[in-house]
């Protein structure tokens, strides 16, 4: 088998695993904390979420497989933070996306794939609040924990995670 065939097969299996398990997870409950609204992703968030991902992930594009997954299921596993201006226009300022890998299914955990907050909003507790909301959400959904990979150089994300009980290994 070629590498590209294996990659496509693994991608399809990833997609099916997540569709199967995440369709039972409830929708994120919308809430507001210090004038920032937190809610589940909707399709109209796609361009903003992809822009944040690209800006904060070294220019890497949001893979189409993720878009196919988050369009129907994002309201269950992708939390967005938004701010509304004086004219009522809503802007996505942060995102926290999750998925299930094979180990997560076995361990009854969910994986935090990416968390990002626009640079102008850093230091305001947005990432910490997104993690708090996600911990409660996934605990209510029956998950036993959340896994994450955070670079040791990413001090703010590491600090936010440790503050909320994540244990570095």
C-alpha positions in Angstrom: 0.0 0.0 0.0 1.2 3.5 -0.8 1.6 6.1 1.8 -1.1 8.3 0.3 -3.6 5.4 0.3 -2.8 4.8 4.0 -3.2 8.4 4.8 -6.6 8.6 3.1 -7.7 5.3 4.8 -6.6 6.6 8.2 -8.3 10.0 7.5 -11.5 8.2 6.6 -11.3 6.0 9.7 -10.7 9.1 11.9 -13.7 10.8 10.3 -16.0 7.8 10.9 -14.8 7.3 14.5 -15.5 10.9 15.3 -18.9 11.0 13.6 -19.9 7.8 15.4 -18.8 8.9 18.9 -19.4 12.6 18.8 -23.0 12.6 17.5 -24.0 11.6 21.1 -22.2 14.6 22.7 -24.6 17.4 23.6 -24.3 20.9 22.1 -22.1 23.4 24.0 -24.3 25.6 26.1 -24.0 29.2 25.2 -22.7 31.5 28.0 -21.2 34.9 28.5 -18.3 35.7 30.7 -17.0 39.3 31.1 -18.6 40.5 27.8 -17.2 37.5 25.8 -19.7 35.0 24.5 -18.8 31.3 24.3 -20.8 28.8 22.2 -20.5 25.9 19.9 -19.2 26.3 16.4 -21.6 26.9 13.5 -20.9 26.7 9.8 -20.8 30.5 9.4 -17.8 30.5 11.8 -15.7 28.5 9.3 -13.7 31.4 7.7 -13.0 33.0 11.1 -11.9 29.7 12.7 -9.7 28.8 9.7 -8.2 32.3 9.8 -7.3 31.9 13.5 -5.9 28.5 13.0 -3.7 29.6 10.1 -2.6 32.8 11.9 -1.6 31.0 15.1 -0.4 27.7 13.6 2.5 29.0 11.5 0.4 29.5 8.3 -0.7 25.9 8.2 -4.1 25.5 6.5 -7.1 24.0 8.2 -7.4 20.6 6.6 -10.6 19.9 4.6 -11.1 16.7 6.7 -11.5 18.8 9.8 -14.0 21.1 8.0 -16.0 18.1 7.0 -16.0 17.0 10.6 -16.7 20.3 12.3 -19.4 21.5 9.9 -21.9 18.9 11.1 -20.5 18.3 14.6 -18.6 21.5 15.7 -21.5 22.6 17.9 -20.6 19.5 20.0 -16.8 19.6 19.9 -15.5 23.0 18.8 -16.0 25.9 21.2 -15.7 29.5 19.9 -15.3 32.7 21.8 -16.9 35.8 20.3 -17.1 39.5 20.9 -19.9 41.7 19.7 -19.1 45.3 18.7 -21.3 48.4 19.3 -23.1 47.7 15.9 -24.0 44.2 16.9 -21.4 42.5 14.7 -20.0 39.3 16.2 -16.3 38.5 15.8 -14.7 35.1 16.6 -11.7 35.9 18.8 -10.9 32.4 20.0 -11.4 28.7 19.3 -10.9 25.4 21.2 -11.3 22.3 19.0 -11.5 18.7 20.1 -11.6 15.3 18.4 -11.3 11.6 19.3 -8.3 9.4 18.4 -8.3 5.6 19.0 -6.6 5.9 22.4 -9.2 8.5 23.5 -12.1 6.1 22.7 -10.4 3.3 24.7 -9.7 5.7 27.7 -13.0 7.5 27.5 -11.2 10.8 27.0 -11.3 13.5 24.3 -8.3 15.2 22.7 -7.8 19.0 22.7 -6.6 19.4 19.1 -6.0 23.2 19.1 -6.7 26.2 21.2 -6.1 29.7 19.9 -6.9 33.2 20.9 -6.3 36.2 18.7 -3.2 38.0 19.8 -5.0 41.2 20.7 -7.2 39.2 23.2 -4.3 37.4 25.0 -4.0 37.8 28.7 -7.7 38.3 29.3 -8.5 34.7 30.4 -10.2 33.7 27.2 -8.2 30.4 26.8 -8.7 29.5 30.4 -12.4 30.2 30.2 -12.7 28.0 27.1 -10.9 25.2 28.9 -13.1 25.5 31.9 -16.3 25.4 29.8 -14.9 22.5 27.8 -14.0 20.5 31.0 -17.5 20.9 32.3 -19.1 20.1 28.9 -17.1 16.9 28.3 -17.5 15.7 31.9 -21.3 16.1 31.5 -21.0 14.2 28.3 -19.4 11.2 30.1 -15.7 11.7 29.3 -13.2 10.9 32.0 -10.6 13.5 30.9 -9.1 15.6 28.2 -5.7 15.0 26.6 -3.6 17.7 25.0 -0.2 18.2 23.4 1.3 21.6 24.3 4.8 22.7 23.3 7.0 23.5 26.3 7.8 26.8 24.6 4.1 27.8 24.6 4.2 29.1 28.2 0.8 30.8 28.2 -1.1 27.7 27.0 0.9 25.4 29.3 0.2 27.8 32.2 -3.6 27.8 31.4 -3.7 24.0 31.2 -1.8 23.4 34.4 -3.9 26.0 36.3 -7.0 23.9 35.4 -5.5 20.6 36.5 -3.9 19.2 33.4 -0.8 17.3 34.3 2.3 17.6 32.1 3.9 14.2 31.1 
